[in-house]
């Protein structure tokens, strides 16, 4: 199961993911959530993701490519140890924009909204 909490501000949104990012409903949920956001900057926080498969990695690359085509920014924040390990094994950390603990400041705003979606 994947849970996505949304912290939104006028120019940036943070999708806080927790659970598994794997083939099926979980990957499709993140795809839909990220694609439907109107903000120019999307931060996907992966700190609470405890499992990821090839479909999850492929989705991150897909979202990255879509953001570049639309002249927007997709940033991955706080990847969990399992996510970081998979990204290192596949050399995706050289392709995707990955930030550590400093990334949440991108989404900091006094007027944030928060919602959650679970799959």
C-alpha positions, 0 to 999 in steps of 0.5 A: 500500500502507498500513502501520499500526503500532499503539502501544497503551496502556490508554486510548489507541492510536496508529495510525501510518500509512505509504504511501497512504490511498486507495480500496480495501484501504488505506482499508478496512484503516484503517477496520477497524483504527480501528473495532475499537479498544476505547480511548476515544482513537484517534490516527491519525498521518499523518506517513508518508502520501504519497498520499491521495484523496477516499476517504481524506479521507472515511474520516477524516470517517467515523472522526471522526463515529463517534468523536463518536457513541460519545463517544470522541476521534479525533485526527489527528496530524502530517499530511504535507504532501500530507495537510495540503494536501488538508485545507486545500483541503477545509476539513476542518482546521476540522472534524477535530481535527488536532495537530502534533508534540505529539500523540504525548504522548497515546500515551506510556506505559511499557507500550506494545504495538506491532504492524503491519498492512500492506495 
